[in-house]
Amino acid sequence: MLLGHWQEMKAIGQAQGALAALAAMLPDEAERIGADGRATPVPVAELTVGDLVLVRSGSRVPADGAIVEGEAEVDESMITGESRPVAKGPGERVVAGTVATDSAIRVRIDAVGDDTALAGIQRLVSQAQASRGRGQVLADRFAAALFYVAMGVAAVTFAVWSLVGDVSSGVVRTVTVLVIACPHALGLAIPLVIAITTAVSAKSGILIKDRLAIERMRTVDAVLFDKTGTLTKGEHTVNGVAGAGGVDADEVLHLAAAVESDSEHPLARAIVAHHGHVHGGGASASDFRSRTGKGVEATVDGRRLAVGGPALLREIGIEAPSALAGDIDRWSRRGATVLYLVETGAASRTLGALALEDEVRPEAKQAIADLRAQGIGTIAMITGDARAVAEAVAADLGFVEGRDEVFAEVLPADKDQAVADLQARGLTVAMIGDGVNDAPALARADVGIAIGAGTDVAIESAGVVLASSDPRGVTGVIRLSKASYRKMVENLAWAAGYNVVAIPLAAGVLAWAGFTLSPAVGAVLMSASTIVVALNAQLLRRVKLTPES
């Protein structure tokens, strides 16, 4: 019996240790940088919003914030489940508990204490471990019924053995029935699976808010993705450059990046970043000026250049050269934003054009393929973008015409209606989104899954939260749901089936054949059933939830 209790408490302790492990991610001290630029060790509890802290190589980030100086590979596996470190630089966010693996960074704190992402994860894990699903309710009913069955069988056993004149055997058989029918394994069958499921999922960056949501996920046959911020990064990137009038594409990119180097516009940042990625070095210009609503202009190597959209060409009074017509038509069909590089002056001319699109997440295509492998029959994407943009993204993701669906030009208020339409066709729908306008759809769906990088409103409306922005985590949720349900059923079947066989034997139905059970043997069998349930639940730890790196 002690062995059974030890195995049970070990399993429960490991599961509940998820919260302790999360708490242990925070360092005890942080190095706060004062006005004189010196770093002074202070307790993490003394940090306030606005403080500047130094995070050395190999140290943990003490609170949420943004990098203001330095670059580092940050290990976020304890938060997102992603095994590879993520490169972070100035302006990018880091969260408490993550580790700067290779160099020091300076971080401006913007959230402390209960407001940090790590504290939010702790709350979700705690709520999930305390929540009850349908399986738990069923197990509790079984355990309650078993009490009355055991008492009834024990009374009948004593009465029958007394009637045949063997009161001594009646007492032994009655005690054996009461011992062997202890609903220990039955009461442990579901709570232990829930606890281990929650712990395993939290380590993989899957945060369960609602037990019913994770139970329903195994029955989902339609998955609806929001496009922007979920399947795409929500950030533009340069995916096409063309030159005209003897200017090649590399020169167009270099000159455009120089003109845009002082602009803070997202499209300008995308051009500058792409130039840095392709050519390594930065580009510079002078006499920068913004043309409100049209574009920007600057002087580069003595030449006055401007970058902007069609409105810029109309203002200057020129047209895009015919040499660019084919590229511009192809980009426009995909819904790309087209910007022109123009040399202004007495004889203004267009030197080239650049196409920018919302970048598809590199892992999104794999996420779609993984869902198909899981047997999901309907995969859909919903967006407020134009049909051409949506169709282009769907083609990049490998959507199959006639099988997969694209909802385009959908107003924010109508996203939940798209979910309702799918449900009206008899489908069980999982919705994945990250924005405020996704919240009604997440709430209406049978299972709402929020991307962890999304808004608080979206997270509050969802039943499951992916701590990372990797859509491949959806297949991990499906695997977890199926594995968790399978272990619940196996444990319930074992615990209930064990009693169906053991109670009659304990009552002495085979005494005529010389087979009886002593109370000591009954205790061993009862403990053995507990061990089997606990060990079976532990097999959940072998389920792979995180995508391959």
Residue pairs with C-beta under 8 A, 6 or more apart in sequence:
1 523
1 524
1 526
1 527
3 527
3 531
4 184
4 526
4 527
4 528
4 530
4 531
4 534
5 527
5 530
7 530
7 531
7 534
7 535
8 188
8 192
8 530
8 534
10 534
11 192
11 195
11 196
11 534
11 537
11 538
12 192
12 195
14 196
14 199
15 129
15 192
15 195
15 196
15 198
15 199
16 129
16 195
16 199
17 199
18 125
18 129
18 198
18 199
18 202
18 203
19 122
19 125
19 126
19 129
21 203
22 78
22 97
22 118
22 121
22 122
22 125
22 202
23 122
25 60
25 78
25 96
25 97
25 118
26 44
26 60
26 62
26 96
26 97
26 118
27 44
27 59
27 60
27 62
28 43
28 44
29 41
29 42
29 43
29 44
29 62
30 41
30 42
30 43
30 44
30 47
30 53
30 62
30 63
31 39
31 40
31 41
31 42
31 53
31 54
31 55
31 56
32 39
32 40
32 41
32 42
32 46
32 47
32 51
32 52
32 53
33 39
33 40
33 52
33 53
33 54
33 106
34 40
39 54
44 62
44 63
45 113
47 53
47 62
47 63
47 109
47 112
48 109
48 112
49 109
49 110
49 111
49 112
50 108
50 109
50 110
51 108
51 109
52 68
52 106
52 107
52 108
52 109
53 62
53 63
53 65
53 106
53 107
53 109
54 104
54 105
54 106
55 61
55 62
55 72
55 94
55 100
55 104
55 105
55 106
55 107
56 100
56 104
57 72
57 100
57 101
57 102
57 103
57 104
58 99
58 100
58 101
59 99
59 100
60 96
60 97
60 98
60 99
61 74
61 94
61 95
61 96
61 97
61 98
61 99
61 100
61 107
62 96
62 109
63 96
63 109
63 111
63 112
63 116
64 93
64 94
64 95
64 96
64 109
64 110
64 111
64 112
64 115
64 116
64 117
65 93
65 94
65 107
65 108
65 109
65 110
65 111
66 91
66 92
66 93
66 94
66 107
66 108
66 110
67 88
67 89
67 90
67 91
67 92
67 93
67 94
67 105
67 106
67 107
68 90
68 106
68 107
68 108
69 90
69 105
69 106
70 89
70 90
70 103
70 104
70 105
70 106
71 87
71 88
71 89
71 90
71 103
71 105
72 87
72 88
72 100
72 101
72 102
72 103
72 104
72 105
73 85
73 86
73 87
73 88
73 100
73 101
73 102
73 103
74 85
74 86
74 87
74 88
74 94
74 98
74 99
74 100
74 101
75 85
75 98
75 99
75 101
76 82
76 85
76 86
76 95
76 98
76 468
77 83
78 97
78 98
78 203
79 95
79 97
79 98
79 117
79 118
79 121
79 205
79 467
79 468
80 205
80 452
80 467
80 468
80 470
81 203
81 204
81 205
81 206
81 467
81 468
81 473
81 545
81 546
82 205
82 468
82 470
82 546
82 549
83 546
83 549
84 549
85 101
85 102
88 94
88 105
94 100
94 105
94 107
95 116
95 117
95 118
96 116
96 117
96 118
96 119
97 118
111 117
113 119
117 452
117 467
121 202
121 207
121 467
124 202
124 207
124 208
124 209
124 465
125 198
125 199
125 202
125 207
127 209
128 194
128 198
128 207
128 208
128 209
128 210
128 211
129 194
129 195
129 198
129 199
131 194
131 208
131 210
131 211
132 211
133 190
133 194
133 211
133 212
133 214
133 215
134 212
134 215
135 190
135 193
135 215
135 485
135 488
135 492
136 190
136 191
136 194
136 211
138 190
138 492
139 186
139 187
139 189
139 190
139 191
139 492
140 187
142 183
142 186
142 492
142 495
142 496
143 183
143 186
143 187
146 181
146 183
146 186
146 499
147 183
149 181
149 499
149 503
150 177
150 178
150 181
150 182
150 183
150 503
153 177
153 181
153 503
153 507
154 174
154 177
154 178
154 181
156 507
157 170
157 173
157 174
157 177
157 507
157 508
158 170
158 171
158 173
158 174
159 170
160 170
161 167
161 169
161 170
161 173
161 174
161 508
162 170
169 508
169 511
172 518
172 519
173 506
173 507
173 508
173 511
173 516
175 519
176 506
176 507
176 517
176 518
176 519
176 521
176 522
177 503
177 506
177 507
177 522
179 506
179 519
179 522
179 523
179 526
180 499
180 502
180 503
180 506
180 517
180 522
180 523
180 525
180 526
181 499
181 502
181 503
181 506
182 526
183 495
184 526
184 527
184 529
184 530
185 491
185 494
185 495
185 498
185 526
185 529
185 530
185 532
185 533
186 492
186 495
186 496
186 499
188 491
188 495
188 530
188 533
188 534
189 488
189 491
189 492
189 494
189 495
189 533
190 488
190 491
190 492
192 491
192 533
192 534
192 537
193 484
193 487
193 488
193 491
193 537
193 540
194 211
194 484
196 537
196 538
196 540
196 541
197 208
197 214
197 480
197 484
197 540
198 208
200 480
200 540
200 541
200 543
200 545
201 207
201 208
201 214
201 480
201 545
204 473
204 476
204 545
204 546
205 452
205 466
205 467
205 468
205 473
205 546
206 464
206 465
206 466
206 467
206 473
206 476
206 477
206 480
206 545
207 452
207 464
207 465
207 466
207 467
208 214
208 463
208 464
209 462
209 463
209 464
209 465
210 463
210 464
212 463
213 447
213 448
213 462
213 463
213 464
214 463
214 464
214 477
214 480
214 481
214 484
215 481
215 484
215 485
216 428
216 446
216 447
216 481
217 430
217 447
217 464
217 477
217 478
217 480
217 481
218 478
218 481
218 482
218 485
219 428
219 446
220 376
220 428
220 429
220 430
220 446
220 447
220 478
221 376
221 377
221 378
221 427
221 428
222 376
222 377
222 378
222 379
222 380
222 422
222 427
222 428
222 429
222 430
223 371
223 376
223 378
223 379
223 380
223 429
223 430
223 432
223 474
224 380
224 381
224 382
224 418
224 419
224 422
224 429
224 430
224 431
224 432
224 441
224 445
225 231
225 379
225 380
225 381
225 382
225 432
225 433
225 471
226 381
226 382
226 383
226 415
226 431
226 432
226 433
226 434
226 435
226 438
226 441
227 358
227 381
227 382
227 383
227 385
227 390
227 393
228 234
228 358
228 383
228 384
228 385
228 435
229 433
229 434
229 435
229 451
229 453
229 454
229 469
230 432
230 433
230 434
230 451
230 469
230 471
231 360
231 361
231 364
231 367
231 381
231 393
231 397
231 471
232 358
232 359
232 360
232 361
232 364
232 393
233 358
233 359
233 360
233 361
234 358
235 266
235 270
235 358
235 359
236 266
236 267
236 270
236 337
236 356
236 357
236 358
236 359
237 270
237 273
237 274
237 356
237 357
237 358
237 359
238 253
238 270
238 271
238 274
238 354
238 355
238 356
239 336
239 355
239 356
239 357
239 359
240 327
240 331
240 336
240 354
240 355
241 249
241 250
241 252
241 253
241 352
241 353
241 354
241 355
242 249
242 252
242 323
242 324
242 327
242 352
242 353
242 354
243 249
243 251
243 252
243 351
243 352
244 320
244 321
244 323
244 324
244 350
244 351
244 352
244 353
245 321
245 323
245 349
245 350
245 351
247 351
247 352
249 352
250 278
250 279
251 351
251 352
252 341
252 351
252 352
252 353
252 354
253 271
253 274
253 275
253 278
253 279
253 354
254 275
254 279
254 283
255 283
255 300
255 305
255 341
255 351
256 271
256 275
256 307
256 339
256 341
256 352
256 354
257 271
257 272
257 274
257 275
257 276
257 282
257 283
258 283
258 284
258 285
258 298
258 300
258 305
259 285
259 288
259 296
259 297
259 298
259 300
259 305
259 306
259 307
259 341
260 267
260 268
260 269
260 271
260 272
260 296
260 307
261 272
261 282
261 283
261 284
261 285
261 288
261 298
262 285
262 288
262 298
263 269
263 288
263 290
263 296
265 296
267 337
267 339
267 356
268 296
268 307
270 356
271 307
271 339
271 354
271 356
272 282
272 283
275 282
275 283
276 282
283 300
285 298
285 299
285 300
285 305
286 298
286 299
286 300
287 298
287 299
288 296
288 297
288 298
289 296
289 297
289 298
290 296
291 297
291 306
291 308
291 312
291 315
293 311
294 308
294 309
294 311
294 312
294 315
295 306
295 307
295 308
295 309
295 311
295 312
295 339
296 306
296 307
296 308
297 304
297 305
297 306
297 307
297 344
298 304
298 305
299 305
303 343
304 343
304 344
304 345
305 341
305 342
305 343
305 344
305 351
306 312
306 316
306 341
306 342
306 344
307 339
307 340
307 341
307 342
308 339
308 340
308 342
309 337
309 338
309 339
309 340
310 338
310 340
312 340
312 342
313 319
313 320
313 340
313 342
313 350
316 342
316 344
316 348
317 348
318 342
318 348
318 349
318 350
319 350
320 328
320 340
320 350
320 353
321 349
321 350
324 350
324 352
324 353
327 353
327 355
328 338
328 353
331 338
331 353
331 355
332 338
332 388
333 388
333 392
334 355
334 357
334 388
334 389
334 392
335 357
335 385
335 386
335 388
335 389
335 390
335 392
336 355
336 356
336 357
337 355
337 356
337 357
338 353
338 354
338 355
338 356
339 353
339 354
339 356
340 350
340 352
340 353
340 354
341 350
341 351
341 352
341 353
341 354
342 348
342 349
342 350
342 351
343 349
343 351
357 389
357 392
358 389
358 393
360 393
360 396
360 397
361 469
361 470
361 471
363 470
363 471
363 472
363 547
364 397
364 471
365 396
365 397
365 398
366 472
366 547
367 470
367 471
367 472
367 474
367 475
367 547
368 379
368 397
368 398
368 399
369 398
370 472
370 475
370 547
371 379
371 474
371 475
371 478
372 379
373 475
374 475
374 478
374 479
376 478
378 403
378 404
378 405
378 422
378 427
379 399
379 404
379 405
380 404
380 405
380 406
380 407
380 418
380 422
381 390
381 393
381 394
381 397
381 399
381 404
381 405
381 406
381 407
382 407
382 410
382 415
382 418
382 441
383 389
383 390
383 393
383 407
383 408
383 409
383 410
384 409
384 410
384 411
384 412
385 408
385 409
386 408
386 409
387 406
387 408
387 409
389 408
390 406
390 407
390 408
390 409
391 406
391 408
394 404
394 406
399 406
407 418
410 418
412 437
413 437
413 440
415 433
415 437
415 438
415 440
415 441
416 440
416 441
416 443
416 444
418 441
419 429
419 431
419 441
419 444
419 445
420 444
422 429
423 429
423 444
423 446
428 446
428 447
429 445
429 446
429 447
430 445
430 446
430 447
430 448
430 449
430 474
431 438
431 441
431 442
431 444
431 445
431 447
431 448
431 449
432 449
432 450
432 451
432 471
432 474
433 439
433 441
433 442
433 448
433 449
433 450
433 451
433 454
433 458
434 450
434 451
434 453
434 454
434 455
434 458
434 469
435 454
435 455
435 458
436 455
436 457
436 458
438 450
438 454
438 458
438 461
439 455
439 457
439 458
439 460
439 461
440 461
441 448
442 448
442 449
442 450
442 458
442 461
442 462
443 461
447 463
447 464
448 461
448 462
448 463
448 464
449 462
449 463
449 464
449 465
449 466
449 474
449 477
450 458
450 459
450 461
450 462
450 464
450 465
450 466
451 458
451 466
451 468
451 469
451 471
452 459
452 465
452 466
452 467
452 468
452 469
453 468
453 469
459 465
464 477
466 473
466 474
466 477
470 547
472 547
473 545
473 546
473 547
475 547
476 544
476 545
476 546
476 547
477 545
479 543
479 544
479 545
480 543
480 545
483 540
483 543
484 540
487 536
487 537
487 539
487 540
490 536
491 533
491 536
491 537
494 529
494 532
494 533
494 536
495 529
495 533
498 525
498 529
502 522
502 525
505 515
505 517
506 517
506 522
508 516
510 516
517 525
